[in-house]
Amino acid sequence: MNLADPLSLPHGPAWPNRLALAPLTNLQSHPDGSLGDDERRWLVARAEGGFGLTMTCAAYVVRAGNAWPGQLGVAEDSQLPALRRLADEIRAAGSVSSVQLHHGGIRASSAASGEQVVAPWDDEAKGARALTTAEVRQAVDDFVAAAVRSDRAGFDGVQVHGAHGYLAAQFLDARKNLRTDDYGGDLAGRSRFLWEVLRGIRESTRPDFQVGLRLSPERFGMDLGETVTLTGEILASGLVDHLDLSLWDVRKAVHGGADDDLLVAHFTDLPRHGVALGVAGKVLSAADATWCLDRGADFVTVGTGGILHHDFPARAIADPGWASLPQPVTRAHLEAESVGPAFVDYLATNWDDFVVG
């Protein structure tokens, strides 16, 4: 298996190669959630740079799920015209397109949304109240409606954000989700929200629409054994086409385990039933990406490397010895790579080793 090999999925178009753009927070859209020109340029440049799959940032499915200023939304029909343009331009560049569907839950921002923070449980310190059972079901409907909206906009698919401690992952949290209705308790209850979202999207979108999922194998209250079990069940369900594991570092060992107990190895032996399995975390070179394929991944999700180089895939495929620039890099370099001012400021503010000058 090589980085340049096309990737066929159960539904929708084949990806032209094994490299996917990570869904990266970038703050480049408008206060009403409509797509900003800087965010459109950022994504189209990555499609033109050769990514097999070009993924939007986490896009909120309902205003209450808005987690940061400048976040893209896919919650209102008024957002459709700009989304249609983006889908068309990604396709014209030769890449497959996807919207990542997101709700911040307890990590949402009242300052950004103007609404009360809601989550699976009450958290007075964070100003969050627990969703009622009816509101949980409405949140399922919000994800499904956003997927249908993405379908109408012409995207090839969506990915459900079930990682990083946002709403779907909060339901999976074995420490804190102590709900006594159908959406808490054991793994079956805590995963019910996710199952209903995936099933609703598959049933409500066109037959060739691609459905993906992103999961965190550990942290955020995720138990590794449960995540392996859930992943196996999802791979066998027929509901998803691709599943992306956000590992933070693809070479990471299991938390608290031996150095050679690699986290990725707990998933690559699972039967896949035609579903593509991807991994993400500190992929900064052609060798890093190839290492992931050699360890059993079907595709590789690239974050930082895709920020530093809009054409990461073209470079990595052309030269097995190629590596991205070391950090920090200049603002001028990032601007030349179609990283807009708001995104550059976000990188400079949140990572002390990313931007210089």
C-alpha angles and dihedrals in degrees: 000000000000134000090245095055115113116243119223118202132193091256135027133003124342115251111244092229143358099266122099128186112240117238097254127192106236111156093222102127131086128274090255091055095253116141115271122219092240091054091047091050091047092054098040090051089056091050089051089047091064109264110160090213122027110200126192121228117269102299117202117240096203131018094248087062094059105126105181141012115273092026118154115244133207093179103102136047088231087071093059103088095060091041090053091053091050093050091049093049094048090051092047088054090057099252132121113243133220138172117218108223114217145174117184096210108178088359093057119113123236087195090059098038103032088224139104116274111246129190142157089276140026117265113178093184091059095039092244128143127199119260115244117236089257090051091051089055089048089052088054088052090049091057091047093048090051090052090051089049090051089050091051090049090059101252117151092230151321137249121216111225103228095155143080098041098293123138101290090045091047090061088053092051106121092195102051110020099091096149115152097208125079092289102063144044116053125026092269090057097040092049095046093092092054094046092050091050093050094044092047093050093048092049096045103045132070118284095253095047114124118230121196138176134206120207137180108223093205142005122050090072092302115146111214094220091051092047091052090049093047092046091052091050093048093048089054096044101082089227100105136049098194136018121198122200113208102211100164085223121027089212093051120134120225109278107268092004135112119291091249094049095098116198093220091058091066089067109031094074094056115111106257104196090212095310116134114237118208136184133204137192135102097349102161105150145035088256092054091052093046090049088059093052091046089054091055107271118138094209140008125228114214124202119156092025089056091051092051094045124025087197097048091133095050091049096044093048093047096048124030089198096053120121131182122252117281117251141285102054130181126263087240091058092051093047089052087053091057095258105147126224095259091052092047091051090049091052092046092049099045102037120043093199101049109073131034128183 
